[in-house]
């Protein structure tokens, strides 16, 4: 099979028709001293952790603990999810989400590093943009099932960007990618990556598990063909060789959606601010999980989702997706689960 076809595959675990594991996880969490302050144990609050760990109750519990611990230990990123804190970055068209999912049902996100001015925004604030989007799209059933893929456009990456990345931040980023957030990362696609970026990637790479390493794809500057081998041209913007809406429109749509979600994000911020000091080796974290219905902007077109299994070379010149979306809604359409 081609690298591109492998990149679109990521193992599929059938979602059980009997969701008896939900009350089992609820009982387990209720007995766990580390999570005794988590107040929302509703089905919706728990099932996203179960889907992220293929309905393994023990692994789902571990993910919940890691999620709350990470939020408590990284307040510089997670304690201020107010959109106004990163509005300038968003208005500069740094980040957007594709309107439609890819063939595997994954959300596809894109980040344009050249639109980040390190003199105005720190790397922590830049990473906060990713966390904000992740907290929004994780409310979607289909995204819980099929995960996300991300395109990082590194055109414009320079020395001042590299200076912002240190081992501490690299470890925090890798934690979210691996074991501290209930989203499955299906692919990370780098385009226009300069030689100067390689030392930074080398800093992050040791913290990543093999599964994530195998889902990183470097496309170089001649990326349009390889990107289209993984993502349908119809969902990609023209700037990336597709026929979908332009980047400017996608960025503006997503910025508008984030701003409309401000109340929800403020509640998440308040949870984190109130949790400081609760989580150490002997204490538990007070993070009441506030899951609210996100505003509906638009629906995702029905499509036949491809689910398969496979892996790819650790770093390859092919493509795989990122998480994009129309604008996130809480979806209820049935579909195959993805691992």
Secondary structure, 3 states (H helix, E strand, C coil): CCHHHHHCCCCCCCCCCCCHHHHHHHHHHHHCHHHCCCCCCCHHHHHHHHHHCCCCHHHHHHHHHHHHHHHHHCHHHHCCCCHHHHHHHHHCCCEEECCCCCCCCCEEEEEEHHHCCCCCCCHHHHHHHHHHHHHHHCCCHHHHHHCEEEEEECCCCCHHHHCCCCHHHHHHHHHHHHCCCCCCEEEEEEECCCHHHHHHHHHHHCCCCHHHHCCEEECCCCCHHHHHHHCCCCCCEHHHCCCECCHHHHHHHHHHHHHHCHHHHHHHHHHHHCCCCCCCCCCCCCCCCCCCCCCCCCCCCCCCCCCCCCCCCCEECCCCCCECCCCCCCCCCCCCCCC
